[in-house]
């Protein structure tokens, strides 16, 4: 089994609890002795680490056995802004992904986002792509009418012949659509002011529909 650690917590005297997301869902691994400076598991037992381990079927919490490092994402961790972007991805997993989700698909999205060329962009893409499995998919497919913008409350496009408040105008709606639908690494470079608008849109969307503020979206 493999997974990525999305949260770490001290446990007992020298151990850590590794909250880990896998292609089968969430498990909690007990990394015994990993708080000790000379522990072999100390490096592995870190936030934002992808590792393999021995699975214990039918259990959601068990001791970490036969661990092997797959990726410690050191290039991301060496940069504060990139680390915060990766933390946004894992924050969404931590707070919103439930037991009956399509875990293999979501796990693949995580890995693709973390391995993308620009993690700060791919984290925004990930937060948008997760709206579908969360049951909050945006409707951004135009029906032929002239688009006025995008509404958070309606979860989709607003047309010029319709009333209602828009949260993004057409200029910002176009890159939003690309981020929402295109694969990672297949987007253009966006102006910083447009990205800030999209960040604000995503934050407000999660706040409105899930009553949660994404702490790592700044």
C-alpha positions, 0 to 999 in steps of 0.5 A, spaced: 500 500 500 502 507 498 499 513 501 501 521 502 501 523 509 496 529 510 497 530 517 501 528 523 500 528 530 504 526 536 502 520 540 504 517 546 511 518 549 515 517 542 510 515 537 507 519 531 500 518 528 500 519 521 494 521 518 495 518 511 490 518 504 491 512 500 488 509 493 483 506 498 481 512 503 484 514 509 488 510 514 492 512 521 499 509 521 502 509 528 509 511 527 513 508 533 519 511 536 519 516 530 519 522 535 526 520 537 532 524 533 535 517 531 529 513 529 529 510 522 522 512 521 523 520 523 524 522 516 518 518 513 514 520 518 513 527 516 507 532 513 507 531 505 511 525 504 509 519 500 510 512 502 509 505 501 507 500 507 504 494 509 497 494 509 493 491 515 486 489 511 479 491 515 483 496 519 483 504 519 488 505 524 495 500 525 502 500 526 507 503 520 510 497 518 515 496 512 515 503 510 519 505 504 520 513 502 517 514 495 517 522 495 519 527 500 517 533 495 523 536 498 523 541 492 516 543 494 518 543 502 524 548 500 519 554 498 514 557 503 509 559 498 509 552 494 509 548 501 502 552 502 500 550 496 501 543 497 498 544 504 491 547 500 491 540 497 492 536 503 487 541 507 481 539 502 483 531 503 483 532 511 476 536 511 472 534 506 474 527 503 469 522 506 469 514 506 465 513 500 468 517 496 472 515 489 479 514 492 483 512 487 481 517 482 482 522 488 489 520 489 491 520 482 489 527 482 493 529 488 499 526 485 498 529 479 497 536 482 503 535 486 508 533 480 505 539 476 510 544 473 507 550 477 504 547 484 501 554 486 497 553 479 495 546 480 493 547 487 487 551 485 486 546 479 485 541 484 481 545 489 476 546 483 476 539 480 474 536 487 468 540 487 465 534 483 466 529 488 464 533 493 457 534 489 458 541 488 460 541 481 460 548 477 456 548 471 461 552 466 458 549 459 455 555 455 448 554 452 450 559 446 447 565 450 452 571 451 455 570 458 455 575 463 460 572 469 459 566 474 455 566 480 457 562 487 450 562 489 448 558 483 454 554 482 455 556 474 454 561 469 450 567 468 447 570 462 446 577 459 439 576 459 439 573 466 438 577 473 443 576 479 449 577 482 456 575 479 462 573 482 467 573 476 466 577 470 467 574 463 475 576 463 476 571 469 471 566 468 475 564 462 481 562 466 477 559 471 474 554 466 481 552 463 483 551 470 477 547 472 477 542 465 484 542 463 489 537 465 495 539 470 500 543 466 496 544 460 494 551 462 497 558 460 500 563 465 495 567 468 496 574 470 497 575 478 490 579 478 486 574 475 489 569 479 487 573 485 480 573 483 480 566 482 483 564 489 477 569 492 472 565 488 474 559 490 475 561 497 468 564 497 465 558 494 467 553 499 465 558 504 458 558 501 457 551 500 461 548 505 461 553 511 469 552 511 474 557 510 480 554 507 486 556 511 492 555 506 488 559 500 491 566 501 
